[in-house]
Each structure stands twice: as C-alpha cells, then as structure tokens.
Amino acid sequence: MVALGSTLAGAGAALAIGLVADDAQLWQAADLAGGTGPTGVQLGLAVATGDFDGDGEVDLAIGDPEAEVGGQARAGAVYVAYGSPNGLGAPGSEVWTQDSTGLQNLAELDDEFGFALASGNFNGDAYDDLAIGIPGETINGNASAGAVAILFGSASGLSDAGNDFLHYDRGLVSGVTAPGDRYGHALAAGRFNDDAYADLAIGVPQRTASGVSNGGNVQVFFGTD
C-alpha cells in the first residue's frame, strides 16, 4: 500500500486500488496540485474517470464539494490526477474551482461544485470531457437552484476553452429555475443513442414535477459536435 501525505480527520481521500493491495494509492488534497488546492472535508464524495488528454491512459477526477474557495465555505473544487504507464501521478495534477480562469460564474457560499461528476466524449473529438454538478448554485436569485459545468478535454488535458454552464432559465435547458431544485445533484454519461457522441443525464431530485413537491426529474442532453 502506498500512502501519500498525512491523514487528516474528516479531510476525505480517494483510494485507487489495483488487483493487489500492494499497488493501492491513497490520494488526499495535500498530494494533488502541489498541495496548493483549497481546504475541504469531503474529497472523494464523487469520482469519475476518462482520458481527458487523449494519451490512452485513464485519468481520475475527484470531487471535493465542501472545499473552501476564496473564503467561501462549501464552494467546492475538483482535482484531476492524470494517468501514466505507471499509474496516476501527482505531477501535472490540477485543481478546478469556479474561480479558475475562464470558467463561467464564481465560487460562492454553498455552491458544492464537484458534488457529482460524469465523464464522456460529448463532442466526438479525441478527448473525454467532464461534467461537474453544482447543485447548491444560486441562479437568478434562486438558492440551490443548481447548475452543471462542462469542461472539454484537449491534448493538454481539461481546458476552460468553450466550457459550458447548464441550468434552468438558459436557452437550451427546458424549464424555469426555482429555489431548491438542486439541478446537477446526480450525473451519468453514456451513449443513449447509436451515434458517436456521449450523452448526459442530469438529476434534479427536488424539482416540483407534475404538481408533486420534490417529485424530481431527469434531463437528458444528447452529445453533438
């Protein structure tokens, strides 16, 4: 077993285990992004895999939705450790928050960026992309209405170029935002039809549906170039 960094009470961790225990890796926030990432307590609440840089090795995204960012409690963060022929490596790992350069919106109190994660090749290029649930996001004054950020892969890994931000009250999203919807509370990616693109299902568990409070719904978006 390879343990990286010290154990912090309640700090959370992500454990990558091979076929034998001696090949296991334990990741904590202090091990990633040179230890410069935000401080959180739920690292590993969500994880997702994908080849974000198209090198043929699987990379790992790790959600830390209660990370404090810029003094904002529970704003949330996502760490990415890139794969190599020798396994996941801390060198080159990175941390994403809503305060990252080029991302839409800002890190705010209780956003919970990284609460859910899903990976798939949504635009049919050579790289996997990452969907990030932000169920606590305030939209148009509606607390916890929720949103989903999309980061697209590239030869250098996940990039802010062309990043997307899905939520109710936005053109391609059907529906009007309401407080407490928690859009993006759960995510799943897969090829739901027989084309070359991955598709994305977004859980909205506290949405009023068919007159039922907290009845919930799921929105499905189909990938395209």
Stockholm file with secondary structure:
# STOCKHOLM 1.0

chainA/1-225         MVALGSTLAGAGAALAIGLVADDAQLWQAADLAGGTGPTGVQLGLAVATGDFDGDGEVDLAIGDPEAEVGGQARAGAVYVAYGSPNGLGAPGSEVWTQDSTGLQNLAELDDEFGFALASGNFNGDAYDDLAIGIPGETINGNASAGAVAILFGSASGLSDAGNDFLHYDRGLVSGVTAPGDRYGHALAAGRFNDDAYADLAIGVPQRTASGVSNGGNVQVFFGTD
#=GR chainA/1-225 SS CEECSCCCTTCBCEEECCSSGGGCEEECGGGSGGGTSCBCSCBTSEEEEECTTSSSSCEEEEEETTCBBTTBTTCBEEEEEECCTTSCEEEEEEEECTTSTTCSSCCCTTCCBTSEEEEECTTCSSSCEEEEEETTCCBTTBTTCBEEEEEECCTTSSEEEEEEEECTTSTTSCSCCCTTCCBTSEEEEECCSSSSSCEEEEEETTCCBTTBTTCCEEEEECCCC
#=GC SS_cons         CEECSCCCTTCBCEEECCSSGGGCEEECGGGSGGGTSCBCSCBTSEEEEECTTSSSSCEEEEEETTCBBTTBTTCBEEEEEECCTTSCEEEEEEEECTTSTTCSSCCCTTCCBTSEEEEECTTCSSSCEEEEEETTCCBTTBTTCBEEEEEECCTTSSEEEEEEEECTTSTTSCSCCCTTCCBTSEEEEECCSSSSSCEEEEEETTCCBTTBTTCCEEEEECCCC
//
